[in-house]
């Protein structure tokens, strides 16, 4: 498939990596793409490492497996870099996006020899400032859309704002916080 984009998410149970992958799938589907968004489950519990996946294409997909050679990787929890080879199989013409206050240059030595593009975003700080709590999945979602270019950024923001208005209709402060977190992440991602 000429325009197939595969994304692998690494996070910990409760951080929203699975939710973010499903939100990305919804946004891509809404833009007319064929999508897959799914988690890999085991005996996970709050705080345990989890993996989620996205496939996005303009053509129907017939493969239904985990993603072993992703175009992009999202790391929602920087501490996973010490115990999980998050860059395993990652294509060098893709990118890895890590939730950290560090620069891409500071993160590169933790990536076990990965030579491609390294991007960083302080999603914890952005979510704390905009949502009043640490929910890194929304900023990480904005960052991966910006870095990957898999969706038109402006259309994505419009679609997500509509989704937030529907999902959080009784919580206007949450709508505005998520809106700001997405926009800031798209502006502040480094690399």
N, C-alpha and C positions, 0 to 999 in steps of 0.2 A: 504494500500500500504506500503510495507516494507521499501522503501527508499525515500518516499515523504518528501521533505523539503519545508517548507512554511516560507516565509519572509515577514514581514510588514515594510514598510518605512514610516517615519513621517518627514515631512519637511514643508517648507513654499513655496507658489507659487513663482516661479522664481529661486529657489535654485537648481533645477535639480533632485529632488527625483524621479519624474516620469521618466525622461530620464534615470537615473541610473538603475531603475528597468527594463526598456525596454532593455538597453544595457546588463544587466545580463541575461535577457531572450534570447537575440540574441546569446550571448556567450554559454549559456547552450544548445541551439538548435544546434549550430554549433558543439558541442561536442557529438551530438547524443542523447541528452535527450529530453523528452517531457517537454514542458514549458507552463507557463501562466505568463504574465506580464501585469498588468492593473492598472490604477488609479481609485480612487473613487472621483467622481466629485460632487460638489454642486455649490454654488454661489461663487466659489473661485475668488480671485483677487490677484495681486502681494502682497506677504507678508502674505496672509491668510494661516492657517494650511491646509495641504493636506495629503492624505494617498495614498500609492501605494502598490502593492502586487506582489509577485512572488510565483509560485509553480513550483518545479523542481522535475522530477522523471524519472526513466528508464522505467516506464510503462505508458500507456495511462491513462489520468485523466478524470473522468466523472463529477467531482464536479466543479461548476462554481458559486462561491459565494465569498464574502469577506472572509478574514482570521481572525478568532476570537481567535484561539489558535496557534499562530505562534511558530516555532522553534527558529527563530531569529527575532530581531527587529533592525532597523537602524534608528537613530535619527540624522537628518542632521542639526537641529537647537536646541542647548541645551536649549534655552529659552522655548521651548515647554514643557519641563518637569514640569514647573510651572502650566501649564494650561491644559495639556492633559495627561491622564494616559497611557503613552507610553508603559508601561510594562503590561498592562491589558491582561490577558490570556496567557502571555508568559510562555512557558514551562520552568521549572526550570533546565532541562538538556540542554537547549539551551543557548542563550546569547543575551545581548543587546549591541549594539555598538553606542556610543555617540560621536558626533563631539564636542570636548571641549579641552581646554588646561589643564583641571583638571585631576587628577588621578582617577582610578576606585573607590578608597576608598572615595574620595570626592563626587563622583556622587551617590553612593549607597543610601544615605539618601533621595535623591530626587525621588527615584523609588517606593515609596509607598509600601514598604515591600517586594519587589522582592528579592528572596533569591538566584537566579542563578548567572551565570557568568556575570560580568560587564566589558566591554572593552571600552577604550577611544582612540581617535585619534584626533590630532589637524589638521583637514582637512582644516580649513580656512587658517592656517599658511602655510601648505604645498602647497596649491593651489596659495596663494599669492606669495610664493617664486619661484614656478616653472612655473606659468602661468602669473604672474604679475597682477592678480586680484583674488578676492575671488569667486571661483567656487568649492564648497566643494563636488560636486557629484562624481567627478572622484576619489579623495582619499577615499571617503566613499565606493565606489564600490570595490576598492582594499582591503579595510579593511574587508568588509563582506565576500569576497571570502576567505581571509586568515582565518578569525575566524570560518566561517561555514565549510570550507573544501568541499563545495558543488561541486566545480570544481577543476581539477588539476591546481595548481597555475601557473606552467610554461606554460602549454597549454593556459590557460586563458590570460596570458601576451602576448603570441605570437598572439592569436586571436584578442585581443584588439589593439595591435600595427598595425595589418593589417587593422582593422576597422578605426583607426585614420588616417592611410596613405590614405585610400580611402576618408574618410569624409573631411579631411583637406588637400587635396593634394596641394592646392595653398598656404598653410600656414605652412611651415616646422617648424617654431618656436612653433606653437601650437601642432604639432605632438610630438615634443621632450618634451615639457612641460607636456603634458598629460602622456607620457610614464614615465617620471621621477616621476610625482605625484603618479601614480599607484604603481610603484615599492617602493617608499618611504613609502607609506601608508601600504603596506604589511610588510615592515620591522619595522615600528614605532608603529603599533597598540599595545596597552598595555592591559594586562588582559588575 
